[in-house]
């Protein structure tokens, strides 16, 4: 009796150990490669998650570079513009800025609107819109344009963060469904027959979460940075409006002409 019990325990331990070896990602990949016809949905899910991960990483890197450059240059560009005594020199400095620098583009749009309005004094343009309204419209368009550029890629991050777990769950549900069909066909319901296929199917959910979590964290992080930058856009645009409409910022004495 004792020898029979030990033999059963050894057999059970062997089955458990065998089941554990069938629950890893490498074993799942081997099964998917060896039997691609049985894992069509798993391949679709895996490729979709890989594409989502690549898109997420791309936009995380691009937004990180963009925000790093913006934070390094924004204060310098704004302060240089206001500290330059000659308006023409200040505008020339804005024209020398890189094309990705948004504050210089907002200032240039305001300057061009003011100059355009001044060149057409006495025309119907001046009669329909005064200088303040014309500059204000140009600034609104510039701020909207730069804010939209600032948000590039956030929709992708939000989409990946919200859908990747469900894509992984689809792979898990389909994997468990296929595993149950194979178990039913073989007539075996032991731990080594059940744990391996079910454990492999759960890997898809883990992959979905692995793709989604960085995307969600990055979306919240960049969304917070964009709110701060948009506040700077609005503040700078208001100061530009006062400057080009009246010749001075609020709190400054206009220069005598």
MIVEX-574641 format. One record per residue (C-alpha): residue number from 1; residue in three letters; x, y, z. Coordinates in Angstrom, 1 decimal. Example, Ala and Ser with C-alpha at 12.3 -4.5 7.8 and 13.67 -1.06 7.14 Angstrom:
<pts>
+-----+------+--------+--------+--------+
: seq : type :      X :      Y :      Z :
+-----+------+--------+--------+--------+
:   1 :  Ala :   12.3 :   -4.5 :    7.8 :
:   2 :  Ser :   13.7 :   -1.1 :    7.1 :
+-----+------+--------+--------+--------+
</pts>
This chain:
<pts>
+-----+------+--------+--------+--------+
: seq : type :      X :      Y :      Z :
+-----+------+--------+--------+--------+
:   1 :  Unk :    0.0 :    0.0 :    0.0 :
:   2 :  Unk :    2.8 :    2.4 :    0.9 :
:   3 :  Unk :    4.7 :    1.7 :   -2.3 :
:   4 :  Unk :    1.5 :    2.2 :   -4.3 :
:   5 :  Unk :    0.9 :    5.6 :   -2.7 :
:   6 :  Unk :    4.4 :    6.7 :   -3.3 :
:   7 :  Unk :    4.1 :    5.7 :   -6.9 :
:   8 :  Unk :    0.9 :    7.7 :   -7.3 :
:   9 :  Unk :    2.6 :   10.8 :   -5.7 :
:  10 :  Unk :    5.6 :   10.5 :   -8.0 :
:  11 :  Unk :    3.3 :   10.2 :  -11.0 :
:  12 :  Unk :    1.3 :   13.2 :   -9.9 :
:  13 :  Unk :    4.4 :   15.2 :   -9.4 :
:  14 :  Unk :    5.6 :   14.2 :  -12.8 :
:  15 :  Unk :    2.4 :   15.3 :  -14.4 :
:  16 :  Unk :    2.5 :   18.7 :  -12.5 :
:  17 :  Unk :    6.1 :   19.2 :  -13.6 :
:  18 :  Unk :    5.2 :   18.3 :  -17.2 :
:  19 :  Unk :    2.3 :   20.8 :  -17.0 :
:  20 :  Unk :    4.5 :   23.6 :  -15.8 :
:  21 :  Unk :    6.9 :   23.1 :  -18.8 :
:  22 :  Unk :    3.9 :   23.6 :  -21.1 :
:  23 :  Unk :    2.8 :   27.0 :  -19.7 :
:  24 :  Unk :    5.6 :   29.2 :  -20.8 :
:  25 :  Unk :    5.7 :   31.8 :  -23.7 :
:  26 :  Unk :    8.4 :   29.8 :  -25.5 :
:  27 :  Unk :    6.3 :   26.6 :  -25.6 :
:  28 :  Unk :    3.3 :   28.6 :  -26.8 :
:  29 :  Unk :    5.4 :   30.1 :  -29.6 :
:  30 :  Unk :    6.6 :   26.6 :  -30.5 :
:  31 :  Unk :    3.1 :   25.4 :  -30.7 :
:  32 :  Unk :    2.0 :   28.3 :  -32.8 :
:  33 :  Unk :    4.9 :   27.9 :  -35.2 :
:  34 :  Unk :    4.5 :   24.1 :  -35.4 :
:  35 :  Unk :    0.7 :   24.2 :  -35.9 :
:  36 :  Unk :   -0.2 :   27.5 :  -37.5 :
:  37 :  Unk :   -3.5 :   26.3 :  -38.7 :
:  38 :  Unk :   -4.8 :   25.7 :  -35.1 :
:  39 :  Unk :   -3.6 :   29.1 :  -33.9 :
:  40 :  Unk :   -4.8 :   31.5 :  -36.6 :
:  41 :  Unk :   -6.6 :   33.7 :  -34.1 :
:  42 :  Unk :   -3.6 :   33.6 :  -31.8 :
:  43 :  Unk :   -1.4 :   34.8 :  -34.6 :
:  44 :  Unk :   -3.8 :   37.6 :  -35.5 :
:  45 :  Unk :   -3.9 :   38.7 :  -31.9 :
:  46 :  Unk :   -0.1 :   38.5 :  -31.5 :
:  47 :  Unk :    0.6 :   40.5 :  -34.7 :
:  48 :  Unk :   -2.1 :   43.1 :  -33.7 :
:  49 :  Unk :   -0.5 :   43.5 :  -30.3 :
:  50 :  Unk :    2.9 :   43.8 :  -31.8 :
:  51 :  Unk :    1.7 :   46.5 :  -34.2 :
:  52 :  Unk :    0.0 :   48.3 :  -31.4 :
:  53 :  Unk :    3.2 :   48.1 :  -29.3 :
:  54 :  Unk :    5.3 :   49.4 :  -32.1 :
:  55 :  Unk :    3.0 :   52.4 :  -32.7 :
:  56 :  Unk :    2.8 :   53.1 :  -29.0 :
:  57 :  Unk :    6.6 :   53.1 :  -28.6 :
:  58 :  Unk :    7.0 :   55.3 :  -31.7 :
:  59 :  Unk :    4.6 :   58.0 :  -30.4 :
:  60 :  Unk :    6.0 :   57.8 :  -26.9 :
:  61 :  Unk :    9.5 :   58.5 :  -28.2 :
:  62 :  Unk :    8.3 :   61.2 :  -30.6 :
:  63 :  Unk :    6.3 :   63.0 :  -28.0 :
:  64 :  Unk :    9.1 :   62.7 :  -25.5 :
:  65 :  Unk :   11.6 :   64.3 :  -28.0 :
:  66 :  Unk :    9.0 :   67.0 :  -28.9 :
:  67 :  Unk :    8.2 :   68.0 :  -25.3 :
:  68 :  Unk :   11.9 :   67.9 :  -24.3 :
:  69 :  Unk :   12.8 :   70.3 :  -27.1 :
:  70 :  Unk :    9.8 :   72.5 :  -26.4 :
:  71 :  Unk :   10.5 :   72.8 :  -22.7 :
:  72 :  Unk :   14.1 :   73.7 :  -23.5 :
:  73 :  Unk :   13.3 :   76.4 :  -26.0 :
:  74 :  Unk :    9.9 :   77.9 :  -25.0 :
:  75 :  Unk :   11.1 :   80.2 :  -22.2 :
:  76 :  Unk :   14.1 :   81.3 :  -24.2 :
:  77 :  Unk :   12.0 :   82.2 :  -27.2 :
:  78 :  Unk :    9.4 :   84.1 :  -25.2 :
:  79 :  Unk :   11.9 :   86.0 :  -23.1 :
:  80 :  Unk :   14.0 :   86.9 :  -26.1 :
:  81 :  Unk :   11.0 :   88.2 :  -28.0 :
:  82 :  Unk :   10.0 :   90.5 :  -25.2 :
:  83 :  Unk :   13.5 :   91.6 :  -24.3 :
:  84 :  Unk :   14.4 :   92.6 :  -27.8 :
:  85 :  Unk :   13.9 :   96.4 :  -28.0 :
:  86 :  Unk :   13.3 :   96.6 :  -31.7 :
:  87 :  Unk :   10.1 :   94.9 :  -33.0 :
:  88 :  Unk :   11.7 :   94.1 :  -36.3 :
:  89 :  Unk :   14.7 :   92.4 :  -34.7 :
:  90 :  Unk :   12.3 :   90.4 :  -32.5 :
:  91 :  Unk :   10.3 :   89.3 :  -35.6 :
:  92 :  Unk :   13.6 :   88.4 :  -37.4 :
:  93 :  Unk :   14.6 :   86.3 :  -34.4 :
:  94 :  Unk :   11.3 :   84.4 :  -34.6 :
:  95 :  Unk :   11.9 :   83.7 :  -38.3 :
:  96 :  Unk :   15.2 :   82.1 :  -37.4 :
:  97 :  Unk :   13.6 :   79.6 :  -35.1 :
:  98 :  Unk :   13.2 :   75.9 :  -36.2 :
:  99 :  Unk :   10.0 :   74.9 :  -37.9 :
: 100 :  Unk :    8.9 :   72.8 :  -35.0 :
: 101 :  Unk :    9.1 :   75.7 :  -32.5 :
: 102 :  Unk :    5.4 :   76.7 :  -31.9 :
: 103 :  Unk :    5.8 :   80.0 :  -30.0 :
: 104 :  Unk :    7.7 :   81.7 :  -32.8 :
: 105 :  Unk :    5.0 :   80.6 :  -35.3 :
: 106 :  Unk :    2.3 :   82.1 :  -33.2 :
: 107 :  Unk :    4.2 :   85.4 :  -32.9 :
: 108 :  Unk :    4.9 :   85.5 :  -36.7 :
: 109 :  Unk :    1.2 :   84.9 :  -37.5 :
: 110 :  Unk :    0.2 :   87.8 :  -35.2 :
: 111 :  Unk :    2.9 :   90.1 :  -36.8 :
: 112 :  Unk :    1.8 :   89.2 :  -40.3 :
: 113 :  Unk :   -1.8 :   89.9 :  -39.4 :
: 114 :  Unk :   -1.0 :   93.3 :  -38.0 :
: 115 :  Unk :    1.2 :   94.2 :  -40.9 :
: 116 :  Unk :   -1.4 :   93.0 :  -43.4 :
: 117 :  Unk :   -4.1 :   95.1 :  -41.7 :
: 118 :  Unk :   -1.8 :   98.1 :  -41.7 :
: 119 :  Unk :   -1.1 :   97.8 :  -45.4 :
: 120 :  Unk :   -4.8 :   97.8 :  -46.2 :
: 121 :  Unk :   -5.9 :  100.8 :  -44.2 :
: 122 :  Unk :   -8.9 :  102.5 :  -45.9 :
: 123 :  Unk :  -10.0 :   99.3 :  -47.5 :
: 124 :  Unk :  -13.1 :   97.2 :  -46.8 :
: 125 :  Unk :  -11.0 :   94.9 :  -44.6 :
: 126 :  Unk :  -10.4 :   97.7 :  -42.1 :
: 127 :  Unk :  -14.0 :   98.7 :  -42.2 :
: 128 :  Unk :  -15.2 :   95.2 :  -41.4 :
: 129 :  Unk :  -12.5 :   94.3 :  -38.9 :
: 130 :  Unk :  -10.5 :   96.6 :  -36.7 :
: 131 :  Unk :   -6.8 :   95.9 :  -35.9 :
: 132 :  Unk :   -7.6 :   94.2 :  -32.6 :
: 133 :  Unk :  -10.2 :   91.8 :  -34.1 :
: 134 :  Unk :   -8.0 :   90.9 :  -37.1 :
: 135 :  Unk :   -5.0 :   90.1 :  -34.8 :
: 136 :  Unk :   -7.2 :   88.2 :  -32.4 :
: 137 :  Unk :   -8.5 :   86.0 :  -35.2 :
: 138 :  Unk :   -5.0 :   85.2 :  -36.5 :
: 139 :  Unk :   -3.9 :   84.3 :  -33.0 :
: 140 :  Unk :   -6.8 :   82.0 :  -32.4 :
: 141 :  Unk :   -6.1 :   80.2 :  -35.6 :
: 142 :  Unk :   -2.4 :   79.9 :  -34.7 :
: 143 :  Unk :   -3.0 :   78.6 :  -31.2 :
: 144 :  Unk :   -5.5 :   76.1 :  -32.5 :
: 145 :  Unk :   -3.1 :   74.9 :  -35.2 :
: 146 :  Unk :   -0.1 :   74.5 :  -32.7 :
: 147 :  Unk :   -2.3 :   72.8 :  -30.1 :
: 148 :  Unk :   -3.4 :   70.3 :  -32.7 :
: 149 :  Unk :    0.2 :   69.6 :  -33.7 :
: 150 :  Unk :    1.0 :   69.2 :  -30.0 :
: 151 :  Unk :   -1.6 :   66.5 :  -29.6 :
: 152 :  Unk :   -0.2 :   64.3 :  -32.4 :
: 153 :  Unk :   -0.1 :   60.7 :  -31.4 :
: 154 :  Unk :   -2.2 :   61.0 :  -28.3 :
: 155 :  Unk :   -5.2 :   59.4 :  -30.0 :
: 156 :  Unk :   -3.1 :   56.4 :  -30.9 :
: 157 :  Unk :   -1.9 :   56.1 :  -27.3 :
: 158 :  Unk :   -5.4 :   56.4 :  -26.0 :
: 159 :  Unk :   -6.7 :   53.8 :  -28.5 :
: 160 :  Unk :   -3.9 :   51.3 :  -27.7 :
: 161 :  Unk :   -4.4 :   51.8 :  -23.9 :
: 162 :  Unk :   -8.1 :   51.1 :  -24.1 :
: 163 :  Unk :   -8.3 :   48.3 :  -26.7 :
: 164 :  Unk :   -5.1 :   46.3 :  -26.2 :
: 165 :  Unk :   -6.4 :   44.5 :  -23.1 :
: 166 :  Unk :   -9.5 :   43.4 :  -25.0 :
: 167 :  Unk :   -7.4 :   42.2 :  -27.9 :
: 168 :  Unk :   -5.4 :   40.1 :  -25.5 :
: 169 :  Unk :   -8.6 :   38.9 :  -23.9 :
: 170 :  Unk :   -9.9 :   37.8 :  -27.3 :
: 171 :  Unk :   -6.8 :   35.7 :  -27.7 :
: 172 :  Unk :   -7.2 :   34.2 :  -24.3 :
: 173 :  Unk :  -10.9 :   33.3 :  -24.8 :
: 174 :  Unk :  -10.2 :   31.8 :  -28.2 :
: 175 :  Unk :   -7.2 :   29.9 :  -26.8 :
: 176 :  Unk :   -9.2 :   28.5 :  -23.9 :
: 177 :  Unk :  -12.0 :   27.5 :  -26.3 :
: 178 :  Unk :   -9.6 :   25.7 :  -28.6 :
: 179 :  Unk :   -7.9 :   24.0 :  -25.6 :
: 180 :  Unk :  -11.2 :   22.8 :  -24.3 :
: 181 :  Unk :  -12.1 :   21.3 :  -27.7 :
: 182 :  Unk :   -8.8 :   19.5 :  -27.9 :
: 183 :  Unk :   -9.1 :   18.2 :  -24.3 :
: 184 :  Unk :  -12.7 :   17.0 :  -25.1 :
: 185 :  Unk :  -11.5 :   15.3 :  -28.3 :
: 186 :  Unk :   -8.6 :   13.5 :  -26.5 :
: 187 :  Unk :  -10.8 :   12.5 :  -23.5 :
: 188 :  Unk :   -8.0 :   13.6 :  -21.0 :
: 189 :  Unk :   -8.8 :   16.0 :  -18.2 :
: 190 :  Unk :   -5.7 :   15.6 :  -16.1 :
: 191 :  Unk :   -3.7 :   18.6 :  -14.8 :
: 192 :  Unk :   -1.0 :   18.3 :  -17.5 :
: 193 :  Unk :   -3.7 :   18.2 :  -20.2 :
: 194 :  Unk :   -5.6 :   21.2 :  -18.8 :
: 195 :  Unk :   -3.0 :   23.5 :  -17.2 :
: 196 :  Unk :   -0.8 :   23.8 :  -20.2 :
: 197 :  Unk :   -3.3 :   25.0 :  -22.9 :
: 198 :  Unk :   -5.2 :   27.2 :  -20.4 :
: 199 :  Unk :   -1.9 :   28.7 :  -19.1 :
: 200 :  Unk :   -0.7 :   29.4 :  -22.6 :
: 201 :  Unk :   -4.0 :   31.1 :  -23.5 :
: 202 :  Unk :   -3.7 :   33.4 :  -20.5 :
: 203 :  Unk :   -0.4 :   34.7 :  -21.9 :
: 204 :  Unk :   -2.4 :   36.6 :  -24.5 :
: 205 :  Unk :   -4.1 :   38.6 :  -21.7 :
: 206 :  Unk :   -0.7 :   39.3 :  -20.1 :
: 207 :  Unk :    0.6 :   40.6 :  -23.5 :
: 208 :  Unk :   -2.4 :   42.8 :  -23.9 :
: 209 :  Unk :   -1.8 :   44.4 :  -20.5 :
: 210 :  Unk :    1.9 :   44.7 :  -21.2 :
: 211 :  Unk :    1.1 :   46.7 :  -24.3 :
: 212 :  Unk :   -1.7 :   48.8 :  -22.8 :
: 213 :  Unk :   -0.1 :   49.9 :  -19.5 :
: 214 :  Unk :    2.8 :   51.9 :  -21.0 :
: 215 :  Unk :    0.4 :   53.5 :  -23.5 :
: 216 :  Unk :   -2.0 :   54.6 :  -20.7 :
: 217 :  Unk :    0.8 :   56.0 :  -18.5 :
: 218 :  Unk :    2.3 :   57.9 :  -21.5 :
: 219 :  Unk :   -1.0 :   59.3 :  -22.6 :
: 220 :  Unk :   -1.7 :   60.7 :  -19.1 :
: 221 :  Unk :    1.8 :   62.1 :  -18.8 :
: 222 :  Unk :    1.8 :   63.8 :  -22.2 :
: 223 :  Unk :   -1.7 :   65.1 :  -21.8 :
: 224 :  Unk :   -0.6 :   66.8 :  -18.6 :
: 225 :  Unk :    2.4 :   68.4 :  -20.3 :
: 226 :  Unk :    0.2 :   69.5 :  -23.2 :
: 227 :  Unk :   -2.2 :   71.3 :  -20.8 :
: 228 :  Unk :    0.7 :   73.2 :  -19.4 :
: 229 :  Unk :    2.0 :   74.1 :  -22.8 :
: 230 :  Unk :   -1.5 :   75.2 :  -24.0 :
: 231 :  Unk :   -1.7 :   77.5 :  -21.0 :
: 232 :  Unk :    1.6 :   79.0 :  -22.2 :
: 233 :  Unk :    0.1 :   79.4 :  -25.7 :
: 234 :  Unk :   -2.9 :   81.3 :  -24.3 :
: 235 :  Unk :   -0.8 :   83.6 :  -22.1 :
: 236 :  Unk :    1.7 :   84.3 :  -24.9 :
: 237 :  Unk :   -1.2 :   84.9 :  -27.4 :
: 238 :  Unk :   -2.9 :   87.4 :  -25.1 :
: 239 :  Unk :    0.3 :   89.3 :  -24.6 :
: 240 :  Unk :    0.9 :   89.3 :  -28.4 :
: 241 :  Unk :   -2.6 :   90.6 :  -29.0 :
: 242 :  Unk :   -2.1 :   93.5 :  -26.6 :
: 243 :  Unk :    1.3 :   94.3 :  -28.1 :
: 244 :  Unk :    0.2 :   94.3 :  -31.8 :
: 245 :  Unk :   -3.1 :   95.9 :  -31.1 :
: 246 :  Unk :   -1.9 :   98.7 :  -28.8 :
: 247 :  Unk :    1.8 :   98.7 :  -29.2 :
: 248 :  Unk :    2.6 :   97.5 :  -25.6 :
: 249 :  Unk :    1.9 :   94.6 :  -23.3 :
: 250 :  Unk :   -0.5 :   95.0 :  -20.3 :
: 251 :  Unk :    1.4 :   96.9 :  -17.6 :
: 252 :  Unk :    3.9 :   98.5 :  -20.1 :
: 253 :  Unk :    3.8 :  102.1 :  -21.3 :
: 254 :  Unk :    3.4 :  102.3 :  -25.1 :
: 255 :  Unk :    6.4 :  103.7 :  -26.9 :
: 256 :  Unk :    5.9 :  107.3 :  -28.2 :
: 257 :  Unk :    5.9 :  107.6 :  -32.0 :
+-----+------+--------+--------+--------+
</pts>
